[in-house]
Amino acid sequence: MHYTHALSGAAAGRRLSIDQQMSDEALVTLIARSDKHAMQVLFVRYNVLMFRFLMRFVDNESLAEDLVSETFIDVWRHAGQYQARSLVSTWLLAIARNKALSARRQRSTDELDNEAIDLIEEPGDNPEVALQKTERSALLLDCLKRLSPAHREIIDLVYYHERSIDDAAEIIGVPQNTVKTRMFYARRRIAKLMAAQGVERAWL
């Protein structure tokens, strides 16, 4: 009996190791073939990230959980449409974003500045460092909440989720220069809000 349990545990351990080593792309390929286990693995791998991402849109835990479920339902139904032109995580966040936008469609949104610029220096500082500083964290969080939805979204993707300009552009569905433009104005707005509170330069 003990030997049987040992074999079962060893098999489970090997399966877990295989799951951890399997790429996201391979999992999606299996999901497209209706592999439920691959779906479970992908869900475990990304559901927390998805929840945190969605919370910045809807600020409601119950709704965010529902949207996570809806996102993975779409993944199950449309995995065969994934063409590997972007990372699986980028594809997932794009689906989640569309779900979140639909959920808050009734809310008014600010007009977006879509004028592209050729080059804006990408930030070298991570705002997470500033957030860890006790004396500034509350001020910075308040400033982030006062950004327009479009600008807050850019800060969230580029800094907190560490997405590249290319990834952010694909997730949102806008040109790269538009992402850079919004990031520039978001950073400038935060700098002004922080300066008004006596914090010079913020994390620009």
Secondary structure, 3 states (H helix, E strand, C coil): CHHHHHHHHHHHHHHHHHHHHCCHHHHHHHHHCCCHHHHHHHHHHHHHHHHHHHHHHHCCHHHHHHHHHHHHHHHHHHHHHCCCCCCHHHHHHHHHHHHHHHHCCCCCCCCCCCCCCCCCCCCCCCHHHHHCCHHHHHHHHHHHHCCCHHHHHHHHHHHHCCCCHHHHHHHHCCCHHHHHHHHHHHHHHHHHHHHHCCCCCCCC
